[in-house]
Amino acid sequence: MSKYEVYRNSKHGHPAIEVEENLETKYWKSIEMTHSPQFKKDREGRITDIPKDKYEKFIVKPTNSEKDYYFVRYIRNDPIYTKKEKWKDIKLNESNIKQINDFLNKKR
């Protein structure tokens, strides 16, 4: 079993990696995942790069999809009712967990 579970966040529709759940406050902390980050654009509107301060690309894809997956570099604090069913086709491996742990350690 993975240290982190991936759930659907009904508030935003994206998969979310659960970091912490607090039943007393009725909130859960999560890191949002996406396969379509908001890219930086130049003056002519051409895509130039992915903002490294906002997104981090998973080294190993957590799905069988051809698309790359990223996680957003901030921790969401949403009401517990937004946490829906587990995302079944996303499996975090050791590499993904290490990336998440490194990010969380930098945030503390």
Jmol script that loads the backbone (N, CA, C; Angstrom):
load data "model"
ATOM      1  N   MET A   1       0.842  -1.192   0.000  1.00  0.00           N
ATOM      2  CA  MET A   1       0.000   0.000   0.000  1.00  0.00           C
ATOM      3  C   MET A   1       0.882   1.248   0.000  1.00  0.00           C
ATOM      4  N   SER A   2       0.506   2.214  -0.798  1.00  0.00           N
ATOM      5  CA  SER A   2       1.269   3.449  -0.940  1.00  0.00           C
ATOM      6  C   SER A   2       1.095   4.329   0.291  1.00  0.00           C
ATOM      7  N   LYS A   3       2.108   5.134   0.538  1.00  0.00           N
ATOM      8  CA  LYS A   3       2.035   6.076   1.650  1.00  0.00           C
ATOM      9  C   LYS A   3       0.968   7.142   1.380  1.00  0.00           C
ATOM     10  N   TYR A   4       0.805   7.486   0.113  1.00  0.00           N
ATOM     11  CA  TYR A   4      -0.173   8.498  -0.286  1.00  0.00           C
ATOM     12  C   TYR A   4      -1.244   7.863  -1.157  1.00  0.00           C
ATOM     13  N   GLU A   5      -2.472   8.276  -0.939  1.00  0.00           N
ATOM     14  CA  GLU A   5      -3.594   7.804  -1.749  1.00  0.00           C
ATOM     15  C   GLU A   5      -4.035   8.942  -2.669  1.00  0.00           C
ATOM     16  N   VAL A   6      -4.528   8.583  -3.853  1.00  0.00           N
ATOM     17  CA  VAL A   6      -4.976   9.565  -4.831  1.00  0.00           C
ATOM     18  C   VAL A   6      -6.503   9.510  -4.904  1.00  0.00           C
ATOM     19  N   TYR A   7      -7.127  10.670  -4.708  1.00  0.00           N
ATOM     20  CA  TYR A   7      -8.582  10.783  -4.725  1.00  0.00           C
ATOM     21  C   TYR A   7      -9.007  11.803  -5.765  1.00  0.00           C
ATOM     22  N   ARG A   8     -10.269  11.757  -6.131  1.00  0.00           N
ATOM     23  CA  ARG A   8     -10.831  12.788  -6.991  1.00  0.00           C
ATOM     24  C   ARG A   8     -11.258  13.941  -6.105  1.00  0.00           C
ATOM     25  N   ASN A   9     -10.840  15.145  -6.458  1.00  0.00           N
ATOM     26  CA  ASN A   9     -11.239  16.348  -5.740  1.00  0.00           C
ATOM     27  C   ASN A   9     -12.409  16.958  -6.509  1.00  0.00           C
ATOM     28  N   SER A  10     -13.593  16.901  -5.944  1.00  0.00           N
ATOM     29  CA  SER A  10     -14.786  17.372  -6.659  1.00  0.00           C
ATOM     30  C   SER A  10     -14.792  18.878  -6.873  1.00  0.00           C
ATOM     31  N   LYS A  11     -14.006  19.599  -6.113  1.00  0.00           N
ATOM     32  CA  LYS A  11     -13.963  21.056  -6.248  1.00  0.00           C
ATOM     33  C   LYS A  11     -13.276  21.471  -7.546  1.00  0.00           C
ATOM     34  N   HIS A  12     -12.276  20.665  -7.976  1.00  0.00           N
ATOM     35  CA  HIS A  12     -11.499  21.029  -9.162  1.00  0.00           C
ATOM     36  C   HIS A  12     -11.485  19.950 -10.237  1.00  0.00           C
ATOM     37  N   GLY A  13     -11.940  18.743  -9.910  1.00  0.00           N
ATOM     38  CA  GLY A  13     -12.013  17.673 -10.893  1.00  0.00           C
ATOM     39  C   GLY A  13     -10.711  16.942 -11.148  1.00  0.00           C
ATOM     40  N   HIS A  14      -9.617  17.456 -10.652  1.00  0.00           N
ATOM     41  CA  HIS A  14      -8.315  16.824 -10.859  1.00  0.00           C
ATOM     42  C   HIS A  14      -8.064  15.760  -9.800  1.00  0.00           C
ATOM     43  N   PRO A  15      -7.173  14.823 -10.120  1.00  0.00           N
ATOM     44  CA  PRO A  15      -6.720  13.905  -9.070  1.00  0.00           C
ATOM     45  C   PRO A  15      -5.967  14.698  -8.002  1.00  0.00           C
ATOM     46  N   ALA A  16      -6.070  14.251  -6.763  1.00  0.00           N
ATOM     47  CA  ALA A  16      -5.389  14.932  -5.666  1.00  0.00           C
ATOM     48  C   ALA A  16      -4.737  13.888  -4.765  1.00  0.00           C
ATOM     49  N   ILE A  17      -3.481  14.119  -4.436  1.00  0.00           N
ATOM     50  CA  ILE A  17      -2.732  13.224  -3.563  1.00  0.00           C
ATOM     51  C   ILE A  17      -2.986  13.677  -2.132  1.00  0.00           C
ATOM     52  N   GLU A  18      -3.585  12.797  -1.346  1.00  0.00           N
ATOM     53  CA  GLU A  18      -3.889  13.146   0.037  1.00  0.00           C
ATOM     54  C   GLU A  18      -2.596  13.187   0.851  1.00  0.00           C
ATOM     55  N   VAL A  19      -2.366  14.314   1.510  1.00  0.00           N
ATOM     56  CA  VAL A  19      -1.198  14.485   2.372  1.00  0.00           C
ATOM     57  C   VAL A  19      -1.602  14.302   3.826  1.00  0.00           C
ATOM     58  N   GLU A  20      -2.761  14.851   4.179  1.00  0.00           N
ATOM     59  CA  GLU A  20      -3.223  14.794   5.566  1.00  0.00           C
ATOM     60  C   GLU A  20      -4.728  14.988   5.600  1.00  0.00           C
ATOM     61  N   GLU A  21      -5.368  14.299   6.532  1.00  0.00           N
ATOM     62  CA  GLU A  21      -6.798  14.471   6.743  1.00  0.00           C
ATOM     63  C   GLU A  21      -7.023  14.763   8.219  1.00  0.00           C
ATOM     64  N   ASN A  22      -7.814  15.791   8.504  1.00  0.00           N
ATOM     65  CA  ASN A  22      -8.098  16.148   9.884  1.00  0.00           C
ATOM     66  C   ASN A  22      -9.610  16.127  10.081  1.00  0.00           C
ATOM     67  N   LEU A  23     -10.100  15.076  10.719  1.00  0.00           N
ATOM     68  CA  LEU A  23     -11.541  14.939  10.907  1.00  0.00           C
ATOM     69  C   LEU A  23     -12.102  15.952  11.906  1.00  0.00           C
ATOM     70  N   GLU A  24     -11.266  16.449  12.790  1.00  0.00           N
ATOM     71  CA  GLU A  24     -11.728  17.453  13.767  1.00  0.00           C
ATOM     72  C   GLU A  24     -12.062  18.775  13.085  1.00  0.00           C
ATOM     73  N   THR A  25     -11.189  19.208  12.175  1.00  0.00           N
ATOM     74  CA  THR A  25     -11.428  20.472  11.478  1.00  0.00           C
ATOM     75  C   THR A  25     -12.259  20.286  10.212  1.00  0.00           C
ATOM     76  N   LYS A  26     -12.440  19.031   9.794  1.00  0.00           N
ATOM     77  CA  LYS A  26     -13.203  18.686   8.586  1.00  0.00           C
ATOM     78  C   LYS A  26     -12.551  19.226   7.317  1.00  0.00           C
ATOM     79  N   TYR A  27     -11.214  19.195   7.292  1.00  0.00           N
ATOM     80  CA  TYR A  27     -10.447  19.595   6.117  1.00  0.00           C
ATOM     81  C   TYR A  27      -9.441  18.506   5.779  1.00  0.00           C
ATOM     82  N   TRP A  28      -9.028  18.482   4.514  1.00  0.00           N
ATOM     83  CA  TRP A  28      -7.962  17.574   4.100  1.00  0.00           C
ATOM     84  C   TRP A  28      -6.960  18.345   3.253  1.00  0.00           C
ATOM     85  N   LYS A  29      -5.696  18.017   3.430  1.00  0.00           N
ATOM     86  CA  LYS A  29      -4.621  18.663   2.675  1.00  0.00           C
ATOM     87  C   LYS A  29      -4.236  17.733   1.537  1.00  0.00           C
ATOM     88  N   SER A  30      -4.059  18.325   0.364  1.00  0.00           N
ATOM     89  CA  SER A  30      -3.739  17.515  -0.808  1.00  0.00           C
ATOM     90  C   SER A  30      -2.867  18.292  -1.782  1.00  0.00           C
ATOM     91  N   ILE A  31      -2.247  17.526  -2.673  1.00  0.00           N
ATOM     92  CA  ILE A  31      -1.444  18.093  -3.757  1.00  0.00           C
ATOM     93  C   ILE A  31      -2.135  17.703  -5.053  1.00  0.00           C
ATOM     94  N   GLU A  32      -2.497  18.686  -5.832  1.00  0.00           N
ATOM     95  CA  GLU A  32      -3.223  18.442  -7.068  1.00  0.00           C
ATOM     96  C   GLU A  32      -2.295  17.908  -8.154  1.00  0.00           C
ATOM     97  N   MET A  33      -2.804  16.980  -8.960  1.00  0.00           N
ATOM     98  CA  MET A  33      -2.067  16.434 -10.100  1.00  0.00           C
ATOM     99  C   MET A  33      -2.748  16.888 -11.383  1.00  0.00           C
ATOM    100  N   THR A  34      -1.971  16.981 -12.457  1.00  0.00           N
ATOM    101  CA  THR A  34      -2.547  17.340 -13.752  1.00  0.00           C
ATOM    102  C   THR A  34      -1.671  16.792 -14.875  1.00  0.00           C
ATOM    103  N   HIS A  35      -2.265  16.598 -16.039  1.00  0.00           N
ATOM    104  CA  HIS A  35      -1.496  16.256 -17.228  1.00  0.00           C
ATOM    105  C   HIS A  35      -1.511  17.430 -18.210  1.00  0.00           C
ATOM    106  N   SER A  36      -2.141  18.527 -17.818  1.00  0.00           N
ATOM    107  CA  SER A  36      -2.210  19.705 -18.687  1.00  0.00           C
ATOM    108  C   SER A  36      -1.893  20.970 -17.891  1.00  0.00           C
ATOM    109  N   PRO A  37      -0.609  21.194 -17.595  1.00  0.00           N
ATOM    110  CA  PRO A  37      -0.247  22.400 -16.835  1.00  0.00           C
ATOM    111  C   PRO A  37      -0.431  23.663 -17.660  1.00  0.00           C
ATOM    112  N   GLN A  38      -0.498  24.786 -16.970  1.00  0.00           N
ATOM    113  CA  GLN A  38      -0.583  26.075 -17.654  1.00  0.00           C
ATOM    114  C   GLN A  38       0.837  26.486 -18.029  1.00  0.00           C
ATOM    115  N   PHE A  39       1.103  26.538 -19.322  1.00  0.00           N
ATOM    116  CA  PHE A  39       2.439  26.824 -19.817  1.00  0.00           C
ATOM    117  C   PHE A  39       2.717  28.318 -19.837  1.00  0.00           C
ATOM    118  N   LYS A  40       4.008  28.668 -19.785  1.00  0.00           N
ATOM    119  CA  LYS A  40       4.406  30.060 -19.994  1.00  0.00           C
ATOM    120  C   LYS A  40       4.310  30.351 -21.488  1.00  0.00           C
ATOM    121  N   LYS A  41       3.948  31.575 -21.815  1.00  0.00           N
ATOM    122  CA  LYS A  41       3.846  31.981 -23.222  1.00  0.00           C
ATOM    123  C   LYS A  41       4.672  33.243 -23.438  1.00  0.00           C
ATOM    124  N   ASP A  42       5.205  33.378 -24.665  1.00  0.00           N
ATOM    125  CA  ASP A  42       5.955  34.588 -24.992  1.00  0.00           C
ATOM    126  C   ASP A  42       4.969  35.672 -25.454  1.00  0.00           C
ATOM    127  N   ARG A  43       5.485  36.812 -25.906  1.00  0.00           N
ATOM    128  CA  ARG A  43       4.616  37.940 -26.275  1.00  0.00           C
ATOM    129  C   ARG A  43       3.683  37.616 -27.438  1.00  0.00           C
ATOM    130  N   GLU A  44       4.110  36.711 -28.314  1.00  0.00           N
ATOM    131  CA  GLU A  44       3.282  36.330 -29.456  1.00  0.00           C
ATOM    132  C   GLU A  44       2.297  35.220 -29.112  1.00  0.00           C
ATOM    133  N   GLY A  45       2.319  34.743 -27.853  1.00  0.00           N
ATOM    134  CA  GLY A  45       1.384  33.712 -27.428  1.00  0.00           C
ATOM    135  C   GLY A  45       1.875  32.293 -27.649  1.00  0.00           C
ATOM    136  N   ARG A  46       3.147  32.131 -28.049  1.00  0.00           N
ATOM    137  CA  ARG A  46       3.691  30.786 -28.248  1.00  0.00           C
ATOM    138  C   ARG A  46       4.108  30.182 -26.916  1.00  0.00           C
ATOM    139  N   ILE A  47       3.851  28.892 -26.747  1.00  0.00           N
ATOM    140  CA  ILE A  47       4.233  28.190 -25.522  1.00  0.00           C
ATOM    141  C   ILE A  47       5.749  28.086 -25.458  1.00  0.00           C
ATOM    142  N   THR A  48       6.317  28.482 -24.322  1.00  0.00           N
ATOM    143  CA  THR A  48       7.770  28.449 -24.183  1.00  0.00           C
ATOM    144  C   THR A  48       8.242  27.393 -23.184  1.00  0.00           C
ATOM    145  N   ASP A  49       7.576  27.271 -22.060  1.00  0.00           N
ATOM    146  CA  ASP A  49       8.054  26.353 -21.031  1.00  0.00           C
ATOM    147  C   ASP A  49       6.989  26.164 -19.956  1.00  0.00           C
ATOM    148  N   ILE A  50       7.220  25.154 -19.130  1.00  0.00           N
ATOM    149  CA  ILE A  50       6.360  24.914 -17.968  1.00  0.00           C
ATOM    150  C   ILE A  50       6.957  25.682 -16.800  1.00  0.00           C
ATOM    151  N   PRO A  51       6.172  26.467 -16.080  1.00  0.00           N
ATOM    152  CA  PRO A  51       6.717  27.205 -14.933  1.00  0.00           C
ATOM    153  C   PRO A  51       7.203  26.245 -13.837  1.00  0.00           C
ATOM    154  N   LYS A  52       8.508  26.198 -13.610  1.00  0.00           N
ATOM    155  CA  LYS A  52       9.103  25.271 -12.637  1.00  0.00           C
ATOM    156  C   LYS A  52       8.714  25.613 -11.204  1.00  0.00           C
ATOM    157  N   ASP A  53       8.341  26.870 -10.958  1.00  0.00           N
ATOM    158  CA  ASP A  53       7.938  27.252  -9.608  1.00  0.00           C
ATOM    159  C   ASP A  53       6.507  26.818  -9.292  1.00  0.00           C
ATOM    160  N   LYS A  54       5.728  26.424 -10.309  1.00  0.00           N
ATOM    161  CA  LYS A  54       4.342  26.023 -10.089  1.00  0.00           C
ATOM    162  C   LYS A  54       4.101  24.526 -10.268  1.00  0.00           C
ATOM    163  N   TYR A  55       4.880  23.875 -11.129  1.00  0.00           N
ATOM    164  CA  TYR A  55       4.647  22.476 -11.447  1.00  0.00           C
ATOM    165  C   TYR A  55       5.952  21.682 -11.372  1.00  0.00           C
ATOM    166  N   GLU A  56       5.821  20.418 -11.012  1.00  0.00           N
ATOM    167  CA  GLU A  56       6.953  19.512 -11.067  1.00  0.00           C
ATOM    168  C   GLU A  56       6.505  18.262 -11.803  1.00  0.00           C
ATOM    169  N   LYS A  57       7.289  17.882 -12.804  1.00  0.00           N
ATOM    170  CA  LYS A  57       6.947  16.721 -13.620  1.00  0.00           C
ATOM    171  C   LYS A  57       7.347  15.445 -12.887  1.00  0.00           C
ATOM    172  N   PHE A  58       6.451  14.456 -12.874  1.00  0.00           N
ATOM    173  CA  PHE A  58       6.800  13.161 -12.304  1.00  0.00           C
ATOM    174  C   PHE A  58       7.856  12.507 -13.193  1.00  0.00           C
ATOM    175  N   ILE A  59       8.908  11.993 -12.586  1.00  0.00           N
ATOM    176  CA  ILE A  59       9.965  11.316 -13.339  1.00  0.00           C
ATOM    177  C   ILE A  59       9.413  10.042 -13.961  1.00  0.00           C
ATOM    178  N   VAL A  60       8.644   9.292 -13.184  1.00  0.00           N
ATOM    179  CA  VAL A  60       7.993   8.073 -13.673  1.00  0.00           C
ATOM    180  C   VAL A  60       6.493   8.350 -13.751  1.00  0.00           C
ATOM    181  N   LYS A  61       5.902   8.063 -14.898  1.00  0.00           N
ATOM    182  CA  LYS A  61       4.468   8.323 -15.073  1.00  0.00           C
ATOM    183  C   LYS A  61       3.655   7.459 -14.111  1.00  0.00           C
ATOM    184  N   PRO A  62       2.727   8.057 -13.382  1.00  0.00           N
ATOM    185  CA  PRO A  62       1.908   7.287 -12.441  1.00  0.00           C
ATOM    186  C   PRO A  62       0.728   6.556 -13.090  1.00  0.00           C
ATOM    187  N   THR A  63       0.575   6.674 -14.411  1.00  0.00           N
ATOM    188  CA  THR A  63      -0.502   5.984 -15.122  1.00  0.00           C
ATOM    189  C   THR A  63       0.074   5.270 -16.341  1.00  0.00           C
ATOM    190  N   ASN A  64      -0.763   4.504 -17.020  1.00  0.00           N
ATOM    191  CA  ASN A  64      -0.356   3.851 -18.264  1.00  0.00           C
ATOM    192  C   ASN A  64      -0.541   4.758 -19.470  1.00  0.00           C
ATOM    193  N   SER A  65      -0.938   5.974 -19.242  1.00  0.00           N
ATOM    194  CA  SER A  65      -1.205   6.941 -20.304  1.00  0.00           C
ATOM    195  C   SER A  65       0.095   7.395 -20.958  1.00  0.00           C
ATOM    196  N   GLU A  66      -0.024   7.860 -22.193  1.00  0.00           N
ATOM    197  CA  GLU A  66       1.123   8.414 -22.912  1.00  0.00           C
ATOM    198  C   GLU A  66       1.465   9.822 -22.412  1.00  0.00           C
ATOM    199  N   LYS A  67       0.510  10.457 -21.739  1.00  0.00           N
ATOM    200  CA  LYS A  67       0.692  11.836 -21.295  1.00  0.00           C
ATOM    201  C   LYS A  67       1.622  11.908 -20.088  1.00  0.00           C
ATOM    202  N   ASP A  68       2.357  13.009 -20.001  1.00  0.00           N
ATOM    203  CA  ASP A  68       3.171  13.276 -18.824  1.00  0.00           C
ATOM    204  C   ASP A  68       2.265  13.792 -17.710  1.00  0.00           C
ATOM    205  N   TYR A  69       2.637  13.514 -16.484  1.00  0.00           N
ATOM    206  CA  TYR A  69       1.872  13.986 -15.326  1.00  0.00           C
ATOM    207  C   TYR A  69       2.736  14.914 -14.485  1.00  0.00           C
ATOM    208  N   TYR A  70       2.108  15.912 -13.905  1.00  0.00           N
ATOM    209  CA  TYR A  70       2.770  16.910 -13.081  1.00  0.00           C
ATOM    210  C   TYR A  70       2.010  17.012 -11.762  1.00  0.00           C
ATOM    211  N   PHE A  71       2.690  17.493 -10.729  1.00  0.00           N
ATOM    212  CA  PHE A  71       1.955  17.875  -9.530  1.00  0.00           C
ATOM    213  C   PHE A  71       2.205  19.343  -9.279  1.00  0.00           C
ATOM    214  N   VAL A  72       1.187  19.986  -8.745  1.00  0.00           N
ATOM    215  CA  VAL A  72       1.227  21.421  -8.492  1.00  0.00           C
ATOM    216  C   VAL A  72       2.018  21.652  -7.210  1.00  0.00           C
ATOM    217  N   ARG A  73       2.892  22.635  -7.204  1.00  0.00           N
ATOM    218  CA  ARG A  73       3.817  22.848  -6.103  1.00  0.00           C
ATOM    219  C   ARG A  73       3.220  23.699  -4.977  1.00  0.00           C
ATOM    220  N   TYR A  74       2.033  23.339  -4.549  1.00  0.00           N
ATOM    221  CA  TYR A  74       1.457  23.930  -3.341  1.00  0.00           C
ATOM    222  C   TYR A  74       0.498  22.913  -2.731  1.00  0.00           C
ATOM    223  N   ILE A  75       0.176  23.120  -1.480  1.00  0.00           N
ATOM    224  CA  ILE A  75      -0.699  22.189  -0.769  1.00  0.00           C
ATOM    225  C   ILE A  75      -2.072  22.829  -0.622  1.00  0.00           C
ATOM    226  N   ARG A  76      -3.084  22.144  -1.119  1.00  0.00           N
ATOM    227  CA  ARG A  76      -4.465  22.618  -1.015  1.00  0.00           C
ATOM    228  C   ARG A  76      -5.022  22.249   0.354  1.00  0.00           C
ATOM    229  N   ASN A  77      -5.902  23.055   0.867  1.00  0.00           N
ATOM    230  CA  ASN A  77      -6.593  22.791   2.128  1.00  0.00           C
ATOM    231  C   ASN A  77      -8.088  22.933   1.841  1.00  0.00           C
ATOM    232  N   ASP A  78      -8.725  21.806   1.481  1.00  0.00           N
ATOM    233  CA  ASP A  78     -10.121  21.827   1.055  1.00  0.00           C
ATOM    234  C   ASP A  78     -11.022  21.170   2.094  1.00  0.00           C
ATOM    235  N   PRO A  79     -12.319  21.526   2.091  1.00  0.00           N
ATOM    236  CA  PRO A  79     -13.264  20.849   2.978  1.00  0.00           C
ATOM    237  C   PRO A  79     -13.308  19.346   2.671  1.00  0.00           C
ATOM    238  N   ILE A  80     -13.529  18.551   3.682  1.00  0.00           N
ATOM    239  CA  ILE A  80     -13.487  17.094   3.546  1.00  0.00           C
ATOM    240  C   ILE A  80     -14.523  16.564   2.567  1.00  0.00           C
ATOM    241  N   TYR A  81     -15.646  17.291   2.384  1.00  0.00           N
ATOM    242  CA  TYR A  81     -16.681  16.806   1.469  1.00  0.00           C
ATOM    243  C   TYR A  81     -16.234  16.841   0.006  1.00  0.00           C
ATOM    244  N   THR A  82     -15.156  17.560  -0.320  1.00  0.00           N
ATOM    245  CA  THR A  82     -14.655  17.584  -1.693  1.00  0.00           C
ATOM    246  C   THR A  82     -13.845  16.343  -2.032  1.00  0.00           C
ATOM    247  N   LYS A  83     -13.457  15.575  -1.015  1.00  0.00           N
ATOM    248  CA  LYS A  83     -12.689  14.346  -1.241  1.00  0.00           C
ATOM    249  C   LYS A  83     -13.660  13.240  -1.627  1.00  0.00           C
ATOM    250  N   LYS A  84     -13.551  12.772  -2.861  1.00  0.00           N
ATOM    251  CA  LYS A  84     -14.479  11.758  -3.372  1.00  0.00           C
ATOM    252  C   LYS A  84     -13.771  10.409  -3.467  1.00  0.00           C
ATOM    253  N   GLU A  85     -14.136   9.600  -4.446  1.00  0.00           N
ATOM    254  CA  GLU A  85     -13.622   8.240  -4.554  1.00  0.00           C
ATOM    255  C   GLU A  85     -12.134   8.215  -4.919  1.00  0.00           C
ATOM    256  N   LYS A  86     -11.503   7.068  -4.595  1.00  0.00           N
ATOM    257  CA  LYS A  86     -10.096   6.887  -4.955  1.00  0.00           C
ATOM    258  C   LYS A  86      -9.970   6.808  -6.467  1.00  0.00           C
ATOM    259  N   TRP A  87      -8.864   7.352  -6.963  1.00  0.00           N
ATOM    260  CA  TRP A  87      -8.574   7.318  -8.385  1.00  0.00           C
ATOM    261  C   TRP A  87      -7.896   5.977  -8.663  1.00  0.00           C
ATOM    262  N   LYS A  88      -8.566   5.091  -9.380  1.00  0.00           N
ATOM    263  CA  LYS A  88      -8.112   3.710  -9.510  1.00  0.00           C
ATOM    264  C   LYS A  88      -6.954   3.521 -10.492  1.00  0.00           C
ATOM    265  N   ASP A  89      -6.867   4.312 -11.538  1.00  0.00           N
ATOM    266  CA  ASP A  89      -5.836   4.076 -12.548  1.00  0.00           C
ATOM    267  C   ASP A  89      -4.536   4.837 -12.299  1.00  0.00           C
ATOM    268  N   ILE A  90      -4.428   5.522 -11.170  1.00  0.00           N
ATOM    269  CA  ILE A  90      -3.181   6.213 -10.818  1.00  0.00           C
ATOM    270  C   ILE A  90      -2.514   5.457  -9.681  1.00  0.00           C
ATOM    271  N   LYS A  91      -1.319   4.972  -9.944  1.00  0.00           N
ATOM    272  CA  LYS A  91      -0.547   4.234  -8.945  1.00  0.00           C
ATOM    273  C   LYS A  91       0.776   4.956  -8.724  1.00  0.00           C
ATOM    274  N   LEU A  92       1.012   5.406  -7.519  1.00  0.00           N
ATOM    275  CA  LEU A  92       2.266   6.083  -7.197  1.00  0.00           C
ATOM    276  C   LEU A  92       3.321   5.034  -6.854  1.00  0.00           C
ATOM    277  N   ASN A  93       4.477   5.134  -7.508  1.00  0.00           N
ATOM    278  CA  ASN A  93       5.555   4.204  -7.201  1.00  0.00           C
ATOM    279  C   ASN A  93       6.584   4.883  -6.299  1.00  0.00           C
ATOM    280  N   GLU A  94       7.664   4.193  -5.991  1.00  0.00           N
ATOM    281  CA  GLU A  94       8.678   4.721  -5.064  1.00  0.00           C
ATOM    282  C   GLU A  94       9.269   6.047  -5.545  1.00  0.00           C
ATOM    283  N   SER A  95       9.488   6.169  -6.835  1.00  0.00           N
ATOM    284  CA  SER A  95      10.037   7.411  -7.390  1.00  0.00           C
ATOM    285  C   SER A  95       9.075   8.576  -7.174  1.00  0.00           C
ATOM    286  N   ASN A  96       7.793   8.345  -7.439  1.00  0.00           N
ATOM    287  CA  ASN A  96       6.779   9.389  -7.225  1.00  0.00           C
ATOM    288  C   ASN A  96       6.705   9.791  -5.761  1.00  0.00           C
ATOM    289  N   ILE A  97       6.729   8.811  -4.875  1.00  0.00           N
ATOM    290  CA  ILE A  97       6.646   9.074  -3.436  1.00  0.00           C
ATOM    291  C   ILE A  97       7.863   9.867  -2.971  1.00  0.00           C
ATOM    292  N   LYS A  98       9.041   9.543  -3.506  1.00  0.00           N
ATOM    293  CA  LYS A  98      10.258  10.288  -3.149  1.00  0.00           C
ATOM    294  C   LYS A  98      10.140  11.751  -3.593  1.00  0.00           C
ATOM    295  N   GLN A  99       9.621  11.980  -4.798  1.00  0.00           N
ATOM    296  CA  GLN A  99       9.434  13.351  -5.274  1.00  0.00           C
ATOM    297  C   GLN A  99       8.481  14.121  -4.365  1.00  0.00           C
ATOM    298  N   ILE A 100       7.398  13.493  -3.970  1.00  0.00           N
ATOM    299  CA  ILE A 100       6.417  14.151  -3.094  1.00  0.00           C
ATOM    300  C   ILE A 100       7.040  14.434  -1.731  1.00  0.00           C
ATOM    301  N   ASN A 101       7.761  13.462  -1.167  1.00  0.00           N
ATOM    302  CA  ASN A 101       8.426  13.666   0.111  1.00  0.00           C
ATOM    303  C   ASN A 101       9.440  14.795   0.060  1.00  0.00           C
ATOM    304  N   ASP A 102      10.225  14.849  -1.023  1.00  0.00           N
ATOM    305  CA  ASP A 102      11.205  15.937  -1.183  1.00  0.00           C
ATOM    306  C   ASP A 102      10.513  17.290  -1.226  1.00  0.00           C
ATOM    307  N   PHE A 103       9.404  17.371  -1.961  1.00  0.00           N
ATOM    308  CA  PHE A 103       8.641  18.622  -2.037  1.00  0.00           C
ATOM    309  C   PHE A 103       8.108  19.008  -0.661  1.00  0.00           C
ATOM    310  N   LEU A 104       7.522  18.048   0.060  1.00  0.00           N
ATOM    311  CA  LEU A 104       6.950  18.336   1.391  1.00  0.00           C
ATOM    312  C   LEU A 104       8.029  18.738   2.374  1.00  0.00           C
ATOM    313  N   ASN A 105       9.203  18.119   2.305  1.00  0.00           N
ATOM    314  CA  ASN A 105      10.300  18.480   3.215  1.00  0.00           C
ATOM    315  C   ASN A 105      10.801  19.902   2.959  1.00  0.00           C
ATOM    316  N   LYS A 106      10.786  20.335   1.694  1.00  0.00           N
ATOM    317  CA  LYS A 106      11.190  21.703   1.355  1.00  0.00           C
ATOM    318  C   LYS A 106      10.159  22.716   1.860  1.00  0.00           C
ATOM    319  N   LYS A 107       8.877  22.318   1.863  1.00  0.00           N
ATOM    320  CA  LYS A 107       7.814  23.215   2.312  1.00  0.00           C
ATOM    321  C   LYS A 107       7.847  23.443   3.816  1.00  0.00           C
ATOM    322  N   ARG A 108       8.403  22.491   4.574  1.00  0.00           N
ATOM    323  CA  ARG A 108       8.398  22.604   6.039  1.00  0.00           C
ATOM    324  C   ARG A 108       9.508  23.428   6.514  1.00  0.00           C
TER     325      ARG A 108
END
end "model"
wireframe off; spacefill off
backbone 0.3
color backbone group
